[in-house]
Amino acid sequence: KVSPDEVAVGDIIVVKPGEKIPLDGKIVEGEAQLDTSALTGESVPRTAKAGDSVLAGMINKTGVLTIEVSKLFGESS
């Protein structure tokens, strides 16, 4: 575990079930249901899989996601 402001663009992070996605990025491995209600107000979880973009603040509900960071901490949602 590291602080989100120590992660660089292009780094790979792992987000486990129950954790909040800390930085914007693209899923490179895994599939999960994401709670996007904090960002969109939508109460229905969204399915995300490899190749999909994700935003900081989404909550991983079901699977382990490997994410390639696309924005620094100060620029992320």
C-alpha positions in Angstrom: 0.0 0.0 0.0 1.3 3.4 -1.0 -0.1 6.9 -0.9 -2.0 7.8 -4.1 0.2 10.9 -4.6 3.3 8.6 -4.9 1.9 6.8 -7.9 3.0 7.9 -11.4 1.1 7.7 -14.8 1.6 4.3 -16.3 2.0 2.5 -12.9 -0.1 -0.6 -12.3 -2.3 -0.7 -9.2 -4.5 -3.5 -7.7 -7.9 -2.7 -6.3 -9.6 -5.4 -4.3 -13.3 -5.9 -3.5 -14.6 -3.3 -1.1 -11.8 -0.8 -1.9 -12.3 2.6 -3.6 -10.4 3.2 -6.8 -7.9 5.9 -5.9 -6.8 7.2 -9.4 -8.3 7.4 -12.9 -7.1 4.7 -15.2 -7.8 1.8 -17.5 -8.5 -1.8 -16.4 -5.8 -4.2 -17.8 -7.0 -7.3 -16.0 -10.1 -8.4 -14.1 -13.8 -7.8 -14.0 -16.0 -6.4 -11.3 -19.2 -4.6 -10.4 -18.5 -0.9 -9.6 -20.6 1.3 -7.4 -20.6 4.7 -9.2 -23.2 6.4 -7.0 -20.7 8.9 -5.5 -19.9 10.2 -9.0 -23.0 9.7 -11.0 -25.9 9.3 -8.6 -26.7 6.0 -10.3 -27.7 3.4 -7.7 -27.3 0.4 -10.0 -23.7 -1.1 -10.0 -21.9 -1.0 -13.4 -20.0 -4.0 -14.8 -16.4 -3.1 -15.8 -13.8 -5.4 -17.5 -10.4 -5.2 -19.2 -10.2 -2.3 -21.5 -12.7 -0.1 -19.7 -11.8 3.3 -18.2 -12.5 3.8 -14.5 -12.6 7.0 -12.4 -11.3 7.7 -8.9 -14.0 7.4 -6.3 -15.7 4.3 -7.8 -16.0 1.5 -5.3 -15.1 -2.0 -6.4 -17.8 -4.4 -5.2 -16.9 -7.8 -6.5 -13.6 -8.6 -8.2 -9.9 -7.9 -8.2 -9.0 -5.2 -10.7 -5.5 -4.5 -12.1 -5.5 -0.9 -13.3 -3.0 1.2 -15.3 -3.0 4.7 -14.0 -3.8 7.4 -16.5 -3.9 10.6 -14.4 -1.9 11.8 -11.4 -3.6 12.1 -8.0 -4.2 15.9 -8.4 -5.8 15.4 -11.8 -8.0 12.4 -11.0 -11.7 12.5 -10.4 
